[in-house]
């Protein structure tokens, strides 16, 4: 059956209404308009395009026109306008409903996937509909900016367009969750997440992106997603300003805080004496942080803190005297650096341990 023939199946009663309207000069009744809207909905649900349907309406109108006296032509045009408008309204209404249902199904799938809910077999079946093969390993990247983002935002559309232009129809899923941008990609295509990170950083005006490690299966997506979230949380607590964070590079930090009480004891015993300094512990803690972050290069650390080298050296000596540990000594440096990391993770001295 051809497209036009298929479209004509949804014109039931149309020609009769046109003839009746032209013979009386009346407008279409409310019931007739609602019937055309309903036909439009049915046609949309059957997957028939609106252009084909409009052509079928006009063809039927021409056939009706041929048998009408000339004074009725104006009535015919008015009736066609009303009928096609009602039909198109129903067609569009069905399309909007279908889009909303698709969006709801997609959002439900994303929530189930990222929270590890739902039966894994059923989840894998649904994943194929959205372009993922959960039998493979995947990695997840999460980007956040100064403001929250949703699926319909310009930022999201820009990044999605860039991914499609670069990688085509690969098995990539771009979505949003809790105001963050999320990209799920096969583990054997790391260039996808690298490109996403670059585009997200630019589109969010300097936001931050975290990339989880790759893991197999549906549970692997959840694991990688949680790693990326934890990396962003860690960056906030540690004041890590790198535009792209890799969870694999940050594994030492969860290890250090696995025994929170032991770490708190280390911070108190090693850095606690810094609270005796004028101005409290924070300035000297910042000094140690800059010193260790610059590879223990005094001049570079001084520039980072806008200090002279002499003032920087004085602070390091002060730390040595208060703590009994020399930041310049390799063995003692390790203890100090571990304590500094612990202080940043635990929020000391702002938070009491």
C-alpha positions in Angstrom: 0.0 0.0 0.0 1.4 3.4 -1.0 2.0 6.3 1.4 -0.9 8.3 0.0 -3.3 5.3 0.1 -2.3 4.8 3.8 -2.9 8.5 4.6 -6.3 8.3 3.0 -7.4 5.7 5.5 -7.5 8.5 8.1 -9.8 10.8 6.1 -13.0 9.0 7.0 -16.0 11.3 6.7 -13.8 14.2 5.5 -15.4 14.5 2.0 -18.9 14.2 3.4 -18.2 17.0 5.8 -16.8 19.3 3.1 -19.9 18.6 0.9 -22.3 19.4 3.8 -20.5 22.6 4.7 -20.4 23.8 1.1 -24.1 23.2 0.7 -25.1 25.1 3.8 -22.3 27.6 4.3 -22.0 26.6 7.9 -18.7 26.2 9.9 -17.5 22.8 11.1 -19.1 21.7 14.4 -17.3 21.0 17.6 -17.9 17.3 17.2 -16.5 17.3 13.6 -13.4 19.2 14.7 -12.8 16.8 17.5 -13.2 13.9 15.2 -10.5 15.3 12.9 -8.2 15.8 15.9 -8.7 12.2 16.8 -8.0 11.1 13.3 -4.8 13.2 13.4 -3.7 11.4 16.6 -4.4 8.0 15.1 -2.4 8.9 12.0 0.6 10.1 14.1 0.5 6.9 16.2 0.6 4.9 13.0 3.7 6.8 12.0 2.3 8.6 9.0 4.0 12.0 8.3 2.0 15.2 8.4 3.1 16.2 4.8 1.5 13.0 3.4 -1.6 13.6 5.3 -2.0 17.2 4.2 -1.5 16.1 0.6 -4.3 13.6 1.0 -6.6 16.2 2.5 -5.9 18.6 -0.4 -6.4 15.8 -3.0 -9.8 15.0 -1.4 -10.7 18.7 -1.4 -9.9 18.9 -5.1 -12.2 16.0 -5.9 -15.0 17.6 -3.8 -14.3 20.9 -5.5 -15.0 19.4 -9.0 -18.6 18.7 -8.2 -19.5 22.0 -6.5 -21.1 25.1 -7.9 -18.8 28.1 -8.1 -20.4 30.1 -5.2 -19.5 27.2 -2.8 -15.7 27.5 -3.4 -15.2 30.0 -0.7 -17.0 27.8 1.8 -14.9 24.8 0.7 -11.6 26.6 1.4 -12.8 27.7 4.8 -13.8 24.2 5.7 -10.5 22.7 4.4 -8.6 25.2 6.5 -10.6 24.3 9.6 -10.4 20.6 9.0 -6.6 20.5 8.3 -5.9 22.7 11.2 -7.8 20.4 13.6 -6.2 17.3 12.0 -2.7 18.8 12.4 -3.5 19.8 16.0 -4.3 16.2 16.8 -1.2 14.9 14.9 1.0 17.3 16.9 -0.6 16.5 20.2 0.1 12.8 19.6 3.7 13.6 18.7 4.2 15.7 21.8 2.8 12.9 23.9 5.1 10.4 22.3 8.1 12.6 22.9 7.1 13.1 26.6 6.7 9.3 27.0 10.1 8.7 25.3 11.7 11.3 27.6 10.1 9.7 30.6 11.3 6.2 29.6 14.8 7.5 29.0 14.9 9.3 32.3 13.6 6.2 34.1 16.3 4.1 32.4 19.0 6.6 33.3 17.9 6.7 37.0 17.8 2.9 37.1 21.2 2.6 35.4 23.1 5.1 37.5 21.5 3.9 40.8 21.9 0.2 40.0 18.2 -0.4 40.3 16.0 -2.8 38.3 16.7 -6.4 37.2 20.1 -6.5 35.4 18.7 -8.6 32.5 15.8 -6.2 31.9 18.2 -3.2 32.3 20.5 -4.7 29.6 17.5 -5.0 27.2 16.4 -1.4 27.8 20.0 -0.2 27.4 20.1 -1.4 23.8 17.2 0.8 23.0 19.3 3.8 24.1 22.5 2.7 22.4 24.4 0.8 25.1 25.6 -2.8 25.2 26.0 -3.5 28.9 27.8 -6.8 28.2 30.8 -4.6 27.4 32.9 -2.5 29.8 32.1 1.2 30.1 33.5 4.3 31.7 31.6 7.4 32.9 32.5 11.0 32.8 30.7 13.6 34.9 30.9 17.4 34.3 29.7 20.1 36.6 29.7 23.9 36.2 28.7 27.0 38.0 25.0 26.3 37.3 22.9 23.1 37.0 22.2 21.7 33.5 19.3 19.7 32.1 18.7 17.6 29.0 17.2 20.4 27.0 19.8 23.1 27.8 21.8 24.8 25.1 25.1 23.5 26.8 23.8 19.9 26.6 22.8 20.2 23.0 26.1 21.8 22.0 28.1 19.0 23.5 25.8 16.3 22.0 26.2 17.9 18.6 29.9 17.9 18.9 30.0 14.3 20.0 27.8 13.2 17.1 29.8 15.2 14.6 33.1 13.7 15.8 32.1 10.1 16.5 28.9 9.6 14.6 26.5 6.8 15.6 28.7 5.1 18.2 27.3 3.6 21.4 27.5 6.7 23.5 24.9 8.0 25.9 24.9 11.7 26.9 22.5 12.7 29.6 22.1 14.9 32.8 21.6 14.0 36.4 21.3 16.3 39.4 22.3 19.3 37.3 25.5 17.6 36.0 26.4 16.5 32.5 27.1 12.7 32.1 28.7 10.8 29.3 28.8 7.0 29.2 31.1 5.5 26.6 32.7 2.1 25.8 35.9 1.4 27.6 37.8 0.7 24.4 37.1 4.3 23.2 38.8 6.6 25.7 38.9 9.3 23.1 35.2 9.8 23.4 35.4 10.8 27.1 38.5 12.9 26.4 36.5 14.8 23.8 33.5 15.1 26.1 35.7 16.5 28.8 37.2 19.1 26.5 33.8 20.2 25.2 32.2 20.2 28.6 35.0 22.3 30.1 34.6 24.9 27.3 30.8 24.8 27.3 30.4 25.2 31.1 32.8 28.1 31.1 35.6 26.4 33.0 33.7 23.7 34.8 35.3 20.5 36.1 35.1 17.0 34.7 35.8 13.7 36.4 36.3 10.4 34.6 35.7 7.1 36.4 37.6 4.0 35.6 36.1 1.5 33.2 34.2 -1.5 34.6 32.3 -4.3 32.9 28.5 -4.9 33.0 25.6 -2.8 34.2 27.1 -2.7 37.7 30.3 -1.3 36.1 28.5 1.8 34.9 27.3 2.5 38.4 30.8 1.9 39.8 32.4 4.2 37.3 29.7 6.9 37.8 30.2 6.8 41.6 34.0 7.1 41.1 33.5 10.2 39.0 31.2 11.7 41.6 33.6 10.9 44.4 36.5 12.5 42.4 34.5 15.8 42.1 33.7 15.7 45.8 37.3 15.1 46.6 38.4 17.9 44.4 36.1 20.3 46.3 37.5 19.2 49.6 41.1 19.2 48.5 40.9 22.4 46.4 42.0 20.5 43.3 41.5 22.9 40.4 42.5 20.6 37.5 39.9 20.8 34.7 39.9 17.1 34.2 40.2 14.6 37.1 40.8 10.9 36.6 39.6 8.6 39.4 42.5 6.3 38.7 44.9 9.1 39.7 43.1 9.8 43.0 42.9 6.3 44.4 45.4 7.1 47.2 43.0 9.5 48.9 40.3 7.0 49.7 43.0 4.7 51.0 44.3 7.4 53.3 40.8 8.1 54.8 39.6 4.5 55.0 40.5 4.6 58.7 39.2 8.1 59.5 40.1 7.9 63.2 43.7 6.9 62.5 44.0 9.8 60.0 42.5 12.2 62.5 45.0 11.1 65.2 47.8 11.7 62.7 46.6 15.2 61.9 46.2 16.1 65.5 49.6 14.7 66.6 51.6 16.0 63.7 49.9 19.3 62.8 48.2 20.2 66.1 51.2 22.2 67.3 50.7 24.6 64.4 47.7 26.1 66.2 50.1 27.7 68.6 51.4 30.0 65.8 50.2 33.6 65.6 47.3 33.6 63.2 46.5 30.0 63.9 47.4 26.8 61.9 45.8 27.7 58.6 48.6 30.0 57.2 51.3 27.4 58.0 49.1 24.6 56.6 48.8 26.6 53.4 52.5 27.0 53.3 53.0 23.2 53.6 50.4 22.6 50.9 52.1 25.0 48.4 55.5 23.6 49.3 54.4 20.0 48.6 52.3 20.9 45.6 55.3 22.5 43.9 57.6 19.5 44.5 59.3 21.1 47.5 60.7 24.0 45.5 60.9 26.9 47.9 61.0 29.6 45.3 58.1 28.3 43.4 56.0 27.8 46.5 56.8 31.4 47.6 55.6 32.7 44.3 52.3 30.7 44.6 51.7 32.3 48.0 52.9 35.8 46.9 55.7 35.6 49.5 59.4 36.4 49.3 61.8 33.4 49.4 63.0 34.7 52.8 59.5 34.8 54.2 58.8 31.3 52.8 62.0 29.9 54.4 61.0 31.5 57.7 57.7 29.8 57.7 59.2 26.4 56.9 61.6 26.9 59.8 58.7 27.9 62.1 56.9 24.7 61.1 60.0 22.7 61.9 60.2 24.2 65.3 56.6 23.8 66.2 56.1 20.2 64.9 59.6 18.8 65.3 59.4 17.6 61.7 61.6 19.1 59.0 59.8 19.6 55.6 63.1 19.4 53.9 64.0 16.0 55.3 62.8 13.1 53.0 61.7 10.8 55.8 60.0 13.5 58.0 58.6 15.1 54.8 56.5 12.0 54.1 54.8 12.1 57.5 54.1 15.8 57.2 52.8 15.5 53.7 50.5 12.6 54.7 49.2 14.7 57.6 48.6 17.7 55.3 46.6 15.5 52.9 44.6 14.2 55.8 43.9 17.7 57.0 42.6 18.8 53.6 40.4 15.7 53.4 39.0 16.1 56.9 38.6 19.9 56.7 41.0 20.6 59.6 41.5 23.1 61.2 38.1 24.4 60.1 36.5 21.2 61.4 37.3 19.9 64.8 38.6 16.4 64.8 
